[in-house]
Amino acid sequence: MPDELETKQDESSVESKETSQETETFTKKLEEAERKGKSDGLVEVGRLRTENAKLVSNSQKITARLDRIQKESDEAEIKAAEGNTEQLSAITERQTRRTAESNLESMTQERDEANEKLQGYTKIEASLKGEEIANEVAERLGVDKRSLIKLAKRTDWSLEAIEEIANELPKKGGTVELDKVDSGRTIGGKGREKIVEDYIKNPDDPKIKQRYTELRASEGR
């Protein structure tokens, strides 16, 4: 009987490791979907959700099998202690305590994993929706879409924030003199987009704020 239990436990351990590897692969795919940022990304999110549901199902099956093996082991241990009240009491107490601790750990892990996955999905969906808004704003205000999306990634993707950035970008086909501003002083060779990007990232930095102010002054703002 012990040999059989050990064999089952070894098999389940292998299956558990395989599920762990599958989960790691899924996480990498989720991160890759976020990096792509394609217009069809929502479809990719849906596919990943389906894949994740399968992983959860496999994990639950393995957990059920491990629970069954543990139950058989506990029953065998109790049976072996029959007739010894003191030993039986100690075994029962230890098994009860272990079960309670295992349940608490399992619930905590499930909660943390669920929150992590939810945050991942939410972040991807917010990014995709934000890019759609940025595309619409860029089209409406006549600015470069790629530049607007790049700068908008530093915001909360709200319409107000994206429009504010778009209003700072040059119109398509327009030209802005960037070589010199403010009585001929140079701006360090940085392009307009870089100046705006730096200001959005660190608006309180004195040097960055000065460059941004000079840029706006050169544009008559």
Backbone as CSV, one residue per row, in Angstrom:
resi,resn,N_x,N_y,N_z,CA_x,CA_y,CA_z,C_x,C_y,C_z
1,MET,0.814,-1.232,0.000,0.000,0.000,0.000,0.842,1.274,0.000
2,PRO,1.866,1.407,0.871,2.707,2.616,0.859,3.389,2.818,-0.486
3,ASP,3.882,1.688,-1.098,4.558,1.829,-2.392,3.608,2.371,-3.440
4,GLU,2.355,1.891,-3.387,1.355,2.353,-4.366,1.074,3.830,-4.189
5,LEU,0.978,4.272,-2.909,0.719,5.685,-2.627,1.877,6.542,-3.110
6,GLU,3.112,6.070,-2.872,4.285,6.834,-3.303,4.316,6.965,-4.820
7,THR,3.935,5.871,-5.517,3.907,5.908,-6.985,2.898,6.926,-7.481
8,LYS,1.701,6.928,-6.856,0.663,7.884,-7.248,1.108,9.312,-6.985
9,GLN,1.767,9.499,-5.840,2.237,10.844,-5.490,3.298,11.322,-6.474
10,ASP,4.188,10.393,-6.887,5.215,10.758,-7.867,4.586,11.152,-9.189
11,GLU,3.570,10.378,-9.625,2.888,10.691,-10.886,2.211,12.049,-10.810
12,SER,1.551,12.317,-9.681,0.855,13.595,-9.528,1.833,14.746,-9.447
13,SER,3.016,14.466,-8.848,4.040,15.511,-8.766,4.499,15.913,-10.155
14,VAL,4.668,14.913,-11.035,5.070,15.198,-12.420,4.000,16.012,-13.116
15,GLU,2.722,15.609,-12.929,1.623,16.340,-13.561,1.551,17.763,-13.044
16,SER,1.810,17.919,-11.733,1.776,19.259,-11.144,2.852,20.146,-11.748
17,LYS,4.066,19.560,-11.969,5.155,20.327,-12.577,4.805,20.721,-14.004
18,GLU,4.149,19.792,-14.732,3.757,20.091,-16.112,2.756,21.230,-16.147
19,THR,1.801,21.214,-15.201,0.815,22.295,-15.139,1.488,23.615,-14.811
20,SER,2.503,23.561,-13.923,3.241,24.780,-13.580,3.930,25.353,-14.810
21,GLN,4.501,24.452,-15.633,5.159,24.904,-16.865,4.155,25.497,-17.836
22,GLU,2.957,24.879,-17.913,1.912,25.403,-18.795,1.476,26.786,-18.337
23,THR,1.364,26.955,-17.023,0.965,28.252,-16.482,2.007,29.317,-16.796
24,GLU,3.295,28.928,-16.693,4.379,29.868,-17.006,4.328,30.271,-18.476
25,THR,4.047,29.288,-19.346,3.925,29.574,-20.781,2.770,30.516,-21.035
26,PHE,1.652,30.277,-20.350,0.484,31.152,-20.505,0.814,32.583,-20.092
27,THR,1.536,32.735,-18.988,1.905,34.072,-18.512,2.757,34.795,-19.547
28,LYS,3.698,34.067,-20.172,4.543,34.675,-21.202,3.709,35.116,-22.391
29,LYS,2.720,34.307,-22.761,1.853,34.665,-23.882,1.038,35.905,-23.552
30,LEU,0.600,36.009,-22.299,-0.169,37.170,-21.871,0.673,38.435,-21.971
31,GLU,1.929,38.340,-21.542,2.827,39.491,-21.628,3.102,39.855,-23.087
32,GLU,3.233,38.826,-23.933,3.480,39.069,-25.356,2.292,39.779,-25.995
33,ALA,1.072,39.383,-25.599,-0.126,40.033,-26.139,-0.156,41.497,-25.757
34,GLU,0.306,41.798,-24.549,0.339,43.191,-24.102,1.347,43.986,-24.916
35,ARG,2.498,43.369,-25.220,3.533,44.072,-25.962,3.101,44.349,-27.402
36,LYS,2.375,43.446,-27.981,1.976,43.611,-29.381,1.118,44.849,-29.588
37,GLY,0.114,45.010,-28.748,-0.742,46.181,-28.842,-1.439,46.294,-30.189
38,LYS,-1.802,45.182,-30.808,-2.439,45.216,-32.112,-3.924,45.527,-31.968
39,SER,-4.524,45.952,-33.080,-5.940,46.292,-33.058,-6.803,45.073,-32.784
40,ASP,-6.291,43.898,-33.123,-7.055,42.670,-32.875,-6.664,42.043,-31.543
41,GLY,-6.073,42.835,-30.666,-5.605,42.325,-29.377,-6.717,41.792,-28.497
42,LEU,-7.922,42.366,-28.606,-9.035,41.899,-27.784,-9.382,40.452,-28.117
43,VAL,-9.220,40.083,-29.389,-9.452,38.697,-29.789,-8.417,37.800,-29.126
44,GLU,-7.176,38.295,-29.076,-6.094,37.543,-28.438,-6.368,37.369,-26.948
45,VAL,-6.891,38.403,-26.307,-7.227,38.313,-24.886,-8.281,37.239,-24.662
46,GLY,-9.288,37.209,-25.553,-10.335,36.195,-25.435,-9.776,34.793,-25.579
47,ARG,-8.847,34.617,-26.510,-8.232,33.303,-26.710,-7.431,32.884,-25.481
48,LEU,-6.716,33.843,-24.899,-5.921,33.547,-23.707,-6.814,33.197,-22.523
49,ARG,-7.973,33.827,-22.449,-8.905,33.503,-21.369,-9.384,32.059,-21.497
50,THR,-9.677,31.644,-22.734,-10.109,30.268,-22.969,-9.002,29.295,-22.592
51,GLU,-7.782,29.625,-22.991,-6.629,28.784,-22.670,-6.428,28.704,-21.161
52,ASN,-6.606,29.835,-20.491,-6.446,29.857,-19.041,-7.499,28.990,-18.359
53,ALA,-8.728,29.001,-18.903,-9.802,28.185,-18.330,-9.431,26.699,-18.389
54,LYS,-8.774,26.286,-19.487,-8.339,24.894,-19.614,-7.262,24.569,-18.585
55,LEU,-6.337,25.513,-18.373,-5.283,25.303,-17.382,-5.875,25.148,-15.984
56,VAL,-6.865,25.995,-15.686,-7.524,25.929,-14.378,-8.197,24.580,-14.199
57,SER,-8.860,24.093,-15.266,-9.540,22.799,-15.206,-8.547,21.671,-14.948
58,ASN,-7.413,21.679,-15.654,-6.385,20.650,-15.452,-5.818,20.707,-14.038
59,SER,-5.609,21.925,-13.550,-5.077,22.101,-12.201,-6.045,21.551,-11.160
60,GLN,-7.337,21.789,-11.383,-8.349,21.298,-10.445,-8.384,19.773,-10.424
61,LYS,-8.207,19.151,-11.594,-8.206,17.686,-11.665,-7.019,17.111,-10.896
62,ILE,-5.859,17.727,-11.063,-4.664,17.261,-10.353,-4.827,17.442,-8.849
63,THR,-5.399,18.601,-8.462,-5.629,18.856,-7.037,-6.562,17.815,-6.444
64,ALA,-7.619,17.461,-7.179,-8.575,16.458,-6.707,-7.887,15.103,-6.532
65,ARG,-6.996,14.766,-7.465,-6.281,13.492,-7.372,-5.330,13.482,-6.179
66,LEU,-4.637,14.587,-5.962,-3.742,14.681,-4.804,-4.526,14.577,-3.498
67,ASP,-5.693,15.206,-3.461,-6.540,15.136,-2.262,-6.971,13.695,-1.996
68,ARG,-7.300,12.974,-3.061,-7.727,11.582,-2.911,-6.582,10.712,-2.389
69,ILE,-5.392,10.952,-2.926,-4.217,10.195,-2.470,-3.923,10.493,-1.001
70,GLN,-4.029,11.777,-0.628,-3.776,12.162,0.762,-4.803,11.535,1.695
71,LYS,-6.053,11.488,1.226,-7.115,10.895,2.042,-6.842,9.416,2.280
72,GLU,-6.423,8.701,1.228,-6.106,7.277,1.364,-4.942,7.073,2.339
73,SER,-3.963,7.967,2.255,-2.811,7.873,3.154,-3.227,8.110,4.599
74,ASP,-4.097,9.101,4.814,-4.566,9.413,6.168,-5.361,8.250,6.751
75,GLU,-6.219,7.658,5.914,-7.037,6.537,6.386,-6.160,5.344,6.757
76,ALA,-5.114,5.113,5.965,-4.199,4.004,6.255,-3.444,4.256,7.556
77,GLU,-3.076,5.525,7.789,-2.349,5.880,9.007,-3.233,5.691,10.235
78,ILE,-4.497,6.091,10.118,-5.437,5.937,11.232,-5.704,4.461,11.516
79,LYS,-5.860,3.681,10.452,-6.124,2.253,10.621,-4.963,1.558,11.327
80,ALA,-3.749,1.986,10.997,-2.563,1.378,11.610,-2.458,1.711,13.092
81,ALA,-3.109,2.814,13.514,-3.023,3.243,14.914,-4.210,2.768,15.744
82,GLU,-5.099,1.986,15.155,-6.268,1.492,15.888,-5.831,0.695,17.119
83,GLY,-6.509,0.966,18.239,-6.175,0.291,19.489,-5.239,1.098,20.360
84,ASN,-4.596,2.117,19.779,-3.701,2.995,20.537,-4.346,4.381,20.596
85,THR,-5.109,4.629,21.644,-5.896,5.862,21.756,-5.032,7.114,21.691
86,GLU,-3.915,7.104,22.404,-3.046,8.282,22.447,-2.457,8.590,21.063
87,GLN,-1.960,7.560,20.408,-1.377,7.751,19.074,-2.445,8.174,18.063
88,LEU,-3.623,7.570,18.161,-4.722,7.893,17.248,-5.157,9.343,17.405
89,SER,-5.204,9.808,18.658,-5.591,11.197,18.928,-4.576,12.171,18.335
90,ALA,-3.293,11.844,18.481,-2.234,12.713,17.953,-2.286,12.769,16.428
91,ILE,-2.536,11.605,15.807,-2.622,11.552,14.341,-3.798,12.379,13.837
92,THR,-4.951,12.213,14.487,-6.157,12.948,14.080,-5.958,14.452,14.202
93,GLU,-5.352,14.879,15.305,-5.106,16.312,15.519,-4.152,16.868,14.454
94,ARG,-3.096,16.096,14.166,-2.124,16.553,13.166,-2.748,16.647,11.779
95,GLN,-3.560,15.666,11.426,-4.204,15.673,10.110,-5.203,16.825,9.981
96,THR,-5.935,17.079,11.050,-6.915,18.170,11.031,-6.227,19.518,10.874
97,ARG,-5.131,19.703,11.630,-4.386,20.958,11.550,-3.779,21.148,10.157
98,ARG,-3.239,20.068,9.600,-2.642,20.149,8.264,-3.688,20.510,7.207
99,THR,-4.859,19.929,7.317,-5.932,20.216,6.359,-6.352,21.676,6.423
100,ALA,-6.481,22.202,7.644,-6.886,23.602,7.816,-5.842,24.547,7.231
101,GLU,-4.570,24.269,7.503,-3.489,25.114,6.983,-3.416,25.038,5.458
102,SER,-3.621,23.835,4.925,-3.577,23.649,3.474,-4.711,24.397,2.785
103,ASN,-5.904,24.338,3.387,-7.057,25.037,2.809,-6.841,26.547,2.800
104,LEU,-6.286,27.065,3.897,-6.038,28.505,3.985,-5.004,28.938,2.947
105,GLU,-3.938,28.152,2.827,-2.890,28.473,1.851,-3.435,28.417,0.426
106,SER,-4.268,27.415,0.167,-4.843,27.259,-1.168,-5.745,28.432,-1.526
107,MET,-6.587,28.855,-0.579,-7.494,29.972,-0.832,-6.726,31.267,-1.057
108,THR,-5.664,31.458,-0.274,-4.844,32.666,-0.432,-4.166,32.690,-1.794
109,GLN,-3.629,31.537,-2.204,-2.955,31.447,-3.500,-3.940,31.676,-4.645
110,GLU,-5.117,31.069,-4.550,-6.128,31.241,-5.596,-6.556,32.699,-5.703
111,ARG,-6.699,33.355,-4.564,-7.090,34.767,-4.571,-6.018,35.624,-5.240
112,ASP,-4.758,35.382,-4.863,-3.657,36.170,-5.433,-3.522,35.937,-6.935
113,GLU,-3.652,34.674,-7.353,-3.543,34.360,-8.783,-4.683,34.989,-9.569
114,ALA,-5.887,34.946,-8.994,-7.046,35.537,-9.673,-6.876,37.045,-9.820
115,ASN,-6.397,37.690,-8.761,-6.176,39.142,-8.816,-5.106,39.501,-9.842
116,GLU,-4.046,38.692,-9.895,-2.956,38.957,-10.839,-3.437,38.829,-12.280
117,LYS,-4.209,37.774,-12.563,-4.725,37.586,-13.920,-5.697,38.692,-14.292
118,LEU,-6.549,39.083,-13.337,-7.520,40.141,-13.602,-6.818,41.451,-13.924
119,GLN,-5.765,41.754,-13.178,-5.005,42.983,-13.436,-4.357,42.941,-14.817
120,GLY,-3.878,41.753,-15.196,-3.272,41.607,-16.519,-4.274,41.848,-17.631
121,TYR,-5.464,41.245,-17.504,-6.506,41.439,-18.506,-6.929,42.902,-18.564
122,THR,-7.126,43.494,-17.385,-7.586,44.884,-17.320,-6.582,45.821,-17.972
123,LYS,-5.298,45.569,-17.728,-4.250,46.424,-18.292,-4.224,46.335,-19.812
124,ILE,-4.341,45.119,-20.341,-4.329,44.932,-21.788,-5.535,45.605,-22.426
125,GLU,-6.709,45.387,-21.849,-7.928,45.963,-22.417,-7.903,47.484,-22.359
126,ALA,-7.380,48.036,-21.254,-7.287,49.495,-21.132,-6.333,50.057,-22.176
127,SER,-5.219,49.348,-22.406,-4.243,49.801,-23.390,-4.820,49.774,-24.796
128,LEU,-5.525,48.697,-25.120,-6.120,48.580,-26.454,-7.201,49.630,-26.678
129,LYS,-8.033,49.822,-25.675,-9.088,50.834,-25.785,-8.472,52.228,-25.874
130,GLY,-7.395,52.445,-25.103,-6.714,53.735,-25.127,-6.121,54.034,-26.494
131,GLU,-5.571,53.011,-27.141,-5.001,53.212,-28.470,-6.088,53.535,-29.492
132,GLU,-7.259,52.940,-29.306,-8.380,53.272,-30.195,-8.764,54.738,-30.030
133,ILE,-8.798,55.197,-28.777,-9.117,56.605,-28.510,-8.050,57.503,-29.114
134,ALA,-6.779,57.117,-28.948,-5.674,57.917,-29.484,-5.745,58.005,-31.005
135,ASN,-6.094,56.911,-31.656,-6.234,56.924,-33.117,-7.330,57.889,-33.552
136,GLU,-8.447,57.867,-32.821,-9.568,58.753,-33.154,-9.191,60.214,-32.948
137,VAL,-8.505,60.493,-31.833,-8.090,61.865,-31.528,-7.068,62.349,-32.552
138,ALA,-6.117,61.486,-32.906,-5.095,61.859,-33.887,-5.732,62.196,-35.231
139,GLU,-6.716,61.408,-35.621,-7.413,61.656,-36.884,-8.196,62.963,-36.826
140,ARG,-8.836,63.189,-35.694,-9.687,64.382,-35.547,-8.865,65.662,-35.476
141,LEU,-7.731,65.608,-34.785,-6.921,66.813,-34.602,-5.778,66.926,-35.611
142,GLY,-5.648,65.926,-36.475,-4.654,66.006,-37.535,-3.215,65.901,-37.075
143,VAL,-2.947,65.000,-36.116,-1.572,64.808,-35.647,-1.133,63.372,-35.928
144,ASP,0.159,63.110,-35.761,0.704,61.789,-36.044,0.223,60.762,-35.014
145,LYS,-0.355,59.661,-35.493,-0.927,58.649,-34.600,0.143,57.959,-33.758
146,ARG,1.246,57.590,-34.391,2.289,56.861,-33.668,2.884,57.703,-32.544
147,SER,3.097,58.976,-32.824,3.658,59.862,-31.794,2.686,60.023,-30.637
148,LEU,1.406,60.166,-30.966,0.394,60.360,-29.922,0.272,59.119,-29.050
149,ILE,0.232,57.948,-29.662,0.113,56.701,-28.897,1.329,56.500,-27.996
150,LYS,2.513,56.792,-28.528,3.746,56.634,-27.748,3.719,57.499,-26.496
151,LEU,3.275,58.750,-26.641,3.230,59.657,-25.496,2.074,59.317,-24.560
152,ALA,0.960,58.857,-25.126,-0.225,58.553,-24.316,-0.012,57.349,-23.409
153,LYS,0.978,56.501,-23.723,1.249,55.325,-22.892,1.680,55.712,-21.483
154,ARG,2.103,56.957,-21.309,2.534,57.417,-19.983,1.367,57.986,-19.178
155,THR,0.171,57.975,-19.761,-1.004,58.530,-19.089,-1.938,57.407,-18.650
156,ASP,-3.129,57.804,-18.177,-4.138,56.816,-17.787,-5.053,56.460,-18.953
157,TRP,-4.686,56.873,-20.155,-5.447,56.618,-21.383,-6.805,57.315,-21.396
158,SER,-6.992,58.323,-20.565,-8.272,59.043,-20.579,-8.325,59.957,-21.796
159,LEU,-9.539,60.254,-22.256,-9.719,61.114,-23.425,-9.110,62.484,-23.185
160,GLU,-9.296,63.020,-21.977,-8.777,64.355,-21.655,-7.252,64.392,-21.759
161,ALA,-6.594,63.377,-21.193,-5.127,63.339,-21.217,-4.602,63.197,-22.641
162,ILE,-5.257,62.359,-23.433,-4.819,62.139,-24.814,-5.016,63.394,-25.654
163,GLU,-6.148,64.068,-25.467,-6.398,65.305,-26.216,-5.399,66.391,-25.830
164,GLU,-5.041,66.444,-24.549,-4.072,67.443,-24.088,-2.718,67.231,-24.763
165,ILE,-2.306,65.974,-24.865,-1.046,65.671,-25.538,-1.143,65.997,-27.024
166,ALA,-2.262,65.626,-27.638,-2.448,65.869,-29.072,-2.358,67.355,-29.401
167,ASN,-2.866,68.176,-28.501,-2.821,69.625,-28.732,-1.402,70.178,-28.664
168,GLU,-0.486,69.405,-28.071,0.909,69.830,-27.988,1.731,69.346,-29.183
169,LEU,1.175,68.433,-29.963,1.901,67.895,-31.112,1.680,68.762,-32.351
170,PRO,2.671,68.801,-33.243,2.510,69.581,-34.479,1.486,68.937,-35.402
171,LYS,0.778,69.757,-36.158,-0.192,69.243,-37.113,0.542,68.564,-38.262
172,LYS,-0.103,67.591,-38.861,0.493,66.923,-40.012,0.726,67.922,-41.132
173,GLY,1.929,67.858,-41.723,2.240,68.758,-42.824,2.789,70.088,-42.378
174,GLY,2.677,70.369,-41.075,3.181,71.635,-40.549,4.646,71.511,-40.188
175,THR,5.325,72.608,-40.061,6.737,72.601,-39.667,6.923,73.510,-38.477
176,VAL,7.794,73.107,-37.596,8.083,73.901,-36.406,9.581,74.083,-36.307
177,GLU,10.039,75.303,-36.119,11.471,75.584,-36.005,11.941,75.158,-34.629
178,LEU,12.778,74.118,-34.597,13.212,73.582,-33.311,14.696,73.804,-33.044
179,ASP,15.440,74.241,-34.046,16.887,74.349,-33.857,17.254,75.356,-32.794
180,LYS,16.533,76.497,-32.784,16.843,77.523,-31.808,15.555,78.152,-31.294
181,VAL,15.565,78.442,-30.015,14.421,79.117,-29.415,14.936,80.088,-28.370
182,ASP,14.091,81.058,-28.013,14.412,82.001,-26.946,15.758,82.691,-27.191
183,SER,15.762,83.653,-28.102,16.949,84.480,-28.392,18.140,83.657,-28.881
184,GLY,17.889,82.625,-29.635,18.972,81.880,-30.271,19.572,80.782,-29.420
185,ARG,19.082,80.525,-28.196,19.653,79.454,-27.376,19.182,78.102,-27.894
186,THR,20.093,77.144,-27.919,19.718,75.829,-28.434,18.950,75.060,-27.370
187,ILE,18.294,73.968,-27.801,17.539,73.131,-26.860,18.159,71.736,-26.790
188,GLY,19.462,71.687,-26.976,20.174,70.420,-26.779,19.979,69.433,-27.905
189,GLY,19.500,69.876,-29.065,19.331,68.988,-30.197,18.156,68.043,-30.070
190,LYS,17.302,68.223,-29.083,16.173,67.334,-28.882,15.016,67.746,-29.777
191,GLY,14.336,66.764,-30.340,13.175,67.044,-31.160,11.988,67.427,-30.311
192,ARG,10.977,67.958,-30.952,9.789,68.428,-30.237,9.111,67.297,-29.460
193,GLU,8.987,66.147,-30.114,8.328,65.019,-29.464,9.050,64.603,-28.188
194,LYS,10.386,64.619,-28.234,11.178,64.230,-27.075,10.987,65.214,-25.930
195,ILE,10.916,66.509,-26.261,10.724,67.531,-25.224,9.381,67.332,-24.535
196,VAL,8.343,67.117,-25.332,7.005,66.910,-24.769,6.973,65.631,-23.940
197,GLU,7.608,64.574,-24.446,7.639,63.298,-23.731,8.345,63.439,-22.386
198,ASP,9.480,64.129,-22.381,10.219,64.338,-21.128,9.387,65.123,-20.121
199,TYR,8.654,66.122,-20.618,7.857,66.960,-19.720,6.707,66.167,-19.107
200,ILE,6.078,65.309,-19.909,4.982,64.481,-19.393,5.496,63.527,-18.322
201,LYS,6.709,63.022,-18.530,7.294,62.065,-17.592,7.770,62.739,-16.313
202,ASN,8.422,63.910,-16.446,8.968,64.614,-15.280,8.633,66.107,-15.352
203,PRO,7.377,66.473,-15.109,6.966,67.875,-15.236,7.593,68.809,-14.204
204,ASP,8.120,68.254,-13.110,8.684,69.095,-12.050,10.197,69.298,-12.187
205,ASP,10.819,68.634,-13.151,12.256,68.808,-13.361,12.512,70.198,-13.946
206,PRO,13.322,71.037,-13.287,13.541,72.422,-13.734,14.041,72.534,-15.171
207,LYS,15.040,71.733,-15.541,15.610,71.819,-16.885,14.603,71.386,-17.941
208,ILE,13.906,70.286,-17.647,12.902,69.795,-18.590,11.769,70.799,-18.737
209,LYS,11.359,71.378,-17.612,10.285,72.367,-17.642,10.702,73.599,-18.440
210,GLN,11.974,73.989,-18.311,12.472,75.155,-19.046,12.448,74.897,-20.554
211,ARG,12.920,73.714,-20.965,12.901,73.384,-22.392,11.469,73.396,-22.932
212,TYR,10.567,72.836,-22.123,9.167,72.774,-22.553,8.577,74.179,-22.677
213,THR,8.893,75.045,-21.710,8.399,76.428,-21.739,8.951,77.171,-22.949
214,GLU,10.229,76.965,-23.243,10.848,77.605,-24.404,10.209,77.123,-25.707
215,LEU,9.902,75.830,-25.744,9.264,75.272,-26.932,7.903,75.912,-27.173
216,ARG,7.118,76.014,-26.113,5.786,76.619,-26.238,5.894,78.082,-26.651
217,ALA,6.903,78.777,-26.104,7.084,80.190,-26.452,7.454,80.336,-27.924
218,SER,8.268,79.399,-28.417,8.688,79.470,-29.823,7.525,79.231,-30.768
219,GLU,6.502,78.562,-30.257,5.319,78.287,-31.076,4.212,79.312,-30.849
220,GLY,4.541,80.328,-30.043,3.573,81.388,-29.797,2.473,80.991,-28.847
221,ARG,2.771,80.076,-27.919,1.752,79.630,-26.958,2.004,80.231,-25.578
